[in-house]
Amino acid sequence: MNYVFIPGAWHGGWSWTPVAHRVRAAGHLAYTLTMPGLTLGDSPRDLRLADATDHLIHEIESRDLTDVVLVGHSWAGFPITAAAPRLTARLREIVFFSAFVPLRGQSMLAAFGPEAEAFYLSVIEADPDHGIGLDYETFRGTLMPDGPDEAARIVFEQLIPQPGGYMSEALDVDGVATLGVPVRYLLAENDTGLAAPGPELAARAGVEPIMVPGGHEALLTHPDEIAKALLG
């Protein structure tokens, strides 16, 4: 099988590398993708959600991958949901890992409520590159509250401002539950970084959550367990 891993907001393909190594050791192929604008030196200014979706589709089609297990973390629920209808014939399974499952017409920012949406839209407008940064306190408090501070700071130093268009734009597609492709939802049991309760998000995908250990960054802190769940 071909496992294609999509990272969450502020992250690159590097965040999936520990899990991908274990998937490869089990005899599969694994690809860790970084979305446009999330490599150091990239500009996020004019990027739209469609750019992330198109990039994901191009990477799979240009490699002529089939039997694909498409795995998305956190914000990556948006591009994998958008890409799945255009990749159906190539997909073996769709896996959300502590990921947002988008509703038609609702952006990532809108999912956090009107006050948060208004605040972050003002942040995007004020930033010369139209990006959204992340401060260490927020990262440590919501995304990676577990583990030693030294490890958390190493992860934090890898983060890149998220293109504002990725967060402010909504999808106009049906959810993955209607595609006829198997879906799983892996939910980190101590996740405090989701915009809605994990069981509710899993239900949007038409499934019950499968619990795995760790918090929102469990792909880095518990790669053995996440890889085992993916391969199981």
C-alpha positions in Angstrom: 0.0 0.0 0.0 1.0 3.6 -0.4 0.5 5.8 2.7 0.3 9.5 1.9 0.6 11.7 5.0 -0.6 15.3 5.2 0.4 17.5 8.1 -1.7 19.9 10.2 -1.5 23.7 10.3 2.0 25.2 10.8 3.6 21.7 10.3 5.4 20.2 7.4 5.8 16.6 6.2 8.6 16.2 8.8 5.8 15.9 11.5 4.8 12.5 10.0 8.3 11.2 9.5 8.5 9.1 12.7 5.2 7.3 11.8 6.2 7.0 8.2 9.5 5.3 9.1 7.5 2.6 11.0 5.0 2.2 8.1 7.9 1.6 5.7 9.5 -0.9 8.1 6.2 -2.8 7.9 6.7 -3.2 4.2 4.6 -0.3 2.8 5.5 2.8 0.9 5.1 6.1 2.7 5.1 9.7 1.5 5.1 12.8 3.8 3.9 15.9 2.0 4.4 19.5 2.9 1.8 21.9 1.6 2.7 25.0 -0.4 3.8 27.9 1.8 4.9 25.7 4.7 8.6 25.4 3.8 11.0 27.9 5.3 11.4 30.8 2.8 8.0 30.2 1.1 5.5 33.1 1.1 2.0 32.3 2.2 0.5 35.5 0.9 -1.6 34.5 -2.1 -2.2 30.9 -1.2 -5.7 29.5 -1.2 -7.2 26.3 0.2 -7.5 25.1 -3.4 -3.7 25.3 -3.7 -3.2 22.8 -0.9 -5.8 20.5 -2.5 -4.3 20.7 -5.9 -0.8 20.1 -4.6 -2.0 17.0 -2.8 -3.7 15.7 -5.9 -0.7 16.5 -8.1 1.7 14.6 -5.8 -0.4 11.5 -5.9 -1.2 11.6 -9.6 2.4 12.5 -10.7 3.7 9.5 -8.9 0.8 7.4 -10.3 0.0 6.1 -6.9 -2.9 3.6 -6.4 -4.0 1.7 -3.4 -3.5 4.9 -1.4 -4.2 5.3 2.3 -4.7 9.0 2.6 -3.9 10.2 6.2 -4.5 13.7 7.4 -3.7 15.4 10.8 -5.6 18.3 12.3 -6.2 21.0 9.7 -5.3 18.5 7.0 -8.9 17.3 7.2 -9.7 20.1 4.8 -7.4 19.2 1.9 -8.0 15.5 2.2 -11.8 16.0 2.2 -11.5 18.3 -0.8 -9.1 16.0 -2.7 -10.9 12.7 -2.0 -13.7 13.0 -4.6 -11.0 13.6 -7.3 -8.9 10.7 -6.2 -11.6 8.1 -5.4 -10.3 5.5 -7.9 -6.8 5.7 -6.4 -7.9 5.5 -2.7 -7.9 2.4 -0.5 -8.8 4.3 2.6 -9.1 7.7 4.2 -7.8 8.2 7.7 -8.4 11.3 9.9 -5.9 11.5 12.8 -7.2 13.9 15.4 -8.3 15.9 12.4 -11.0 18.4 11.7 -13.8 17.0 9.5 -15.1 20.1 7.7 -18.7 21.0 7.1 -19.7 22.4 3.8 -19.4 26.2 3.9 -17.5 26.4 7.2 -13.9 27.5 7.3 -11.3 26.4 9.9 -11.5 29.8 11.5 -15.3 29.8 11.6 -15.3 26.5 13.4 -13.7 28.2 16.4 -16.6 30.7 16.7 -17.3 34.2 15.5 -15.1 36.0 18.0 -12.0 33.9 17.2 -12.8 34.1 13.5 -12.9 37.9 13.6 -9.7 38.1 15.6 -7.8 35.8 13.2 -9.1 37.5 10.1 -7.7 40.7 11.5 -4.4 39.0 12.2 -4.3 37.8 8.5 -5.1 41.2 7.2 -2.4 42.9 9.3 0.3 40.5 8.5 2.4 41.4 5.4 2.4 37.8 4.2 -1.2 37.2 5.2 -0.2 34.3 7.5 -1.1 33.2 11.0 1.7 32.6 13.4 1.6 30.5 16.6 3.2 31.6 19.9 4.9 29.1 22.1 2.5 29.4 25.0 -0.5 28.5 22.8 1.4 25.7 21.2 2.4 24.3 24.6 -0.9 24.8 26.2 -3.2 23.3 23.5 -1.2 21.3 20.9 1.7 19.7 23.0 1.0 20.0 26.7 2.6 16.7 27.4 6.3 15.8 27.4 9.4 17.7 28.4 9.7 21.4 27.6 12.9 20.8 25.7 11.2 18.4 23.2 8.3 20.8 22.8 10.6 23.7 22.0 12.4 21.6 19.3 9.0 20.9 17.7 7.9 24.5 18.0 11.1 25.7 16.2 10.1 23.7 13.2 6.7 25.5 12.8 6.0 27.9 9.9 3.2 30.5 9.8 0.1 29.0 8.3 -1.2 30.6 5.1 -4.3 32.6 6.0 -6.3 31.4 3.0 -5.9 27.9 4.2 -7.8 28.8 7.4 -10.3 31.4 6.2 -11.7 29.6 3.2 -14.4 26.9 3.3 -15.1 23.9 1.1 -18.1 23.4 -1.2 -17.9 19.6 -1.4 -19.8 16.7 0.2 -18.1 14.9 3.1 -16.1 11.7 2.7 -18.9 9.5 4.1 -20.7 9.4 0.7 -17.7 8.4 -1.5 -17.8 4.7 -1.0 -14.2 4.7 0.3 -13.5 3.2 3.7 -12.9 5.8 6.4 -11.3 5.6 9.8 -11.0 8.3 12.5 -8.1 7.9 15.0 -8.6 10.2 18.0 -5.8 11.0 20.5 -7.3 10.4 23.9 -5.8 13.5 25.5 -6.2 15.9 22.5 -7.1 19.4 23.6 -6.4 21.1 20.3 -9.6 20.2 18.3 -12.2 22.8 17.3 -15.0 20.3 18.1 -15.3 17.1 20.2 -13.5 14.2 18.5 -16.6 11.9 18.5 -18.6 14.6 16.8 -15.9 15.0 14.1 -15.7 11.2 13.6 -19.5 11.1 13.2 -19.3 13.7 10.4 -17.2 11.1 8.6 -19.7 8.4 9.3 -17.6 6.4 11.8 -16.9 5.9 15.5 -13.5 7.2 16.7 -10.7 4.7 17.4 -8.8 5.9 20.5 -5.0 6.1 20.5 -2.7 7.4 23.3 -1.3 10.9 23.5 -2.3 14.4 22.7 -2.6 16.4 19.5 1.0 15.9 18.6 0.9 12.1 19.2 2.3 11.5 15.8 5.5 12.8 17.2 5.2 11.7 20.9 3.7 8.2 20.3 4.7 7.2 16.8 4.8 3.5 17.6 1.1 3.5 18.7 0.0 5.7 15.8 1.7 3.5 13.3 0.3 0.4 14.8 -3.2 1.8 14.7 -2.8 2.8 11.0 -1.5 -0.7 10.1 -4.1 -2.5 12.2 
